[in-house]
Amino acid sequence: MLPDPVSDEPPPLRLVGKLLDWSVVLCGAGLMVLVFGNVISRFVLALDIAWSSELATFLLVWGTFLGGAAAVRRRAHMRVAELVGLLRGRARRTAEIAICLVVAGTLVPIVWYGVVVAEIQWPQLTTVLYLPVGLLYLAMPVGAAFCLLFVLHDAWRILMGRAHPAEPGGV
């Protein structure tokens, strides 16, 4: 797991970040155990453990969206920063805040419509485990909501004139 570069977060946000990190680790570890166990079971016992594939799908999807949020928290997503990098002072802060607001404006409908889709799919059950399919779809709005939380905190940090700890150059 990456070291926690976000040292200036308020304690509740830091706790959310830690829980998010551990959730991603547990999803990855569970996915690895399930897939490896099923492969061994197929070759050694000639048995397919059907529920393990279904559960692995859930862990992969949830781990992906929660991992995306963990990356947003660290500003670890790829971004093209050449233009913003040329700016200094107030112009750079304004550009960084505008970027955060555009990203937030993109995340809000993802959260909203993701919840709608999860709600629509909730009554349908998976084939083997009989879990609500909506639980699988819920990963997207939950992950996007965490992303939104961290993007808004980042905008606040920039507005207050503080650099993100992952970017020592500052804004």
N, C-alpha and C positions, 0 to 999 in steps of 0.2 A: 504494500500500500504506500502511496506517495506520502511524504511528510506533509503536515498540515501547514500550508504557507499563509493561511488566513488568520493572522494573529490579532487583528483589530476588530474582529466581529464581536457583537454583544453576546454574552453567554448563552441566551436562548438560541440564537442563530448558529453559534458554534456547536451546541448540542445537536441541533438538527443536522448540521454538516457531518458530525461524527457518526450519528445514527445512519445517515445516508451512506457514508463510506462503508460502514460495517454491513449494511444491507447488500451493497454491491459485492462485497467480499463473500458473504454467505451465499448469494445467488450464484456467483462464479464457482465456489467450492461445491455447492450442491449440484450444479450442472455437471461439473467434472465427475463427481462420484456417480451420478445417475447414468450418464452416457457411458463411462468406462465400465460400470457394473453391468449394464445391459449388453455391451459388446462382449464382455467375458461370458455372460450368461448364454449368449447366442452361440459362441464358439465352443464352450465347454459342455454346456447342458443342452444345447440345441433348443433353448427356450427364449422366447421374446417376452420381456416384462413390459407389457403394453402400457401400464400406468406410468412407468418411468419416462417413456417418450413424451407423454402428455404433460407430466410435471416438469420435464426438462424444457418444454416449450414455454411454460409459464415463467420459469426461472430466467430463460434467455430474454424474453420480452421485458420482464420487470427489471432485470439487471441492465438491459440496454438503456431504458428510459431513466432509471435512477442513476446510472453511470453518466449519462448525458448531463444530468443536474449536478453531479459531483464535479464534472469537468467545467461547467459554467461557474461554479463556486471558485474554482482555481484560475479561471480565465485560460483554460487549457485548450479550448477549441481553436481550430485554425482560423485565422483572420488575416485579411490583407490590410496592413496598417501603414503602408508607405505614405499615403496622403495625410493621414492623421499624424504620422511621425514627423512630417515637415512643419506642422503647426506648433506654436508655443503659447504658453500663458493661457489667457482667457479664450482665445480662439480654439485651442486644443481642448480645453475643458468643455466648451460649448459643443464641439464636434463629438466628444466622447459621451456627453449626456444625451445628445440627439441620437446617437447610435443605440444607447441603452433604451431610449424611449421607443425607437423603431422596433427593436427586438421585443420589448415588453408588449408593444402593440400587436406584434405577430403572435406572441404566446397567449394572450388573452383569448382570442377565438379558438386556439387549440385546446385550451383548458375547457372553455364553454362547450364547444361541439364534441370534444372528447367525452365529456360527461354525458351528453345527450346520446351519443353512440353507445357508450357503455350501458346506459339505462335501457336502451332499445334491445340490446343483446343479452341483458341480464337473465331473462326467463329461459333462454336456450341453455342446455347443459352439455358439458363435454361428454364424449362417448364412453370413456372408461371410468373416470373419477367422479363424474356427475357434479362437477363444479360449474358455477355459472360462467358462461362464455364472457359475459360482461366484465368479469374479474380480470380477464386477459386484456380487454380493451381499456380498462380503467388505468392501466400502466401509463398510457400516453398522457391523459390529463393530470395525473398525479406527478409524473416526471416534469411535465411542462409547468405545473404550479410551483414546484421547487425551483425550477429554472427562473421563473418569474420573480420569486422571492429573492434569489441571489442577484439577479439583474437589477432589481429595484434598489437593493442594498448597495450595489456597485455604483448606481447613479447617485445615490445619496453620498457615498464616499467621495465621488468625484466633485459633486456640488460643494462639499465641505473642504475641497482642496487637498484631499489625501489621496496618495497613490495607492493602487492595489498592491498588496505585499508581493504578489507574483511578478510585478512590473516595477523593479526598483528605480527605473528612470523617472517615474512619476508622470503626472498629467498637469 
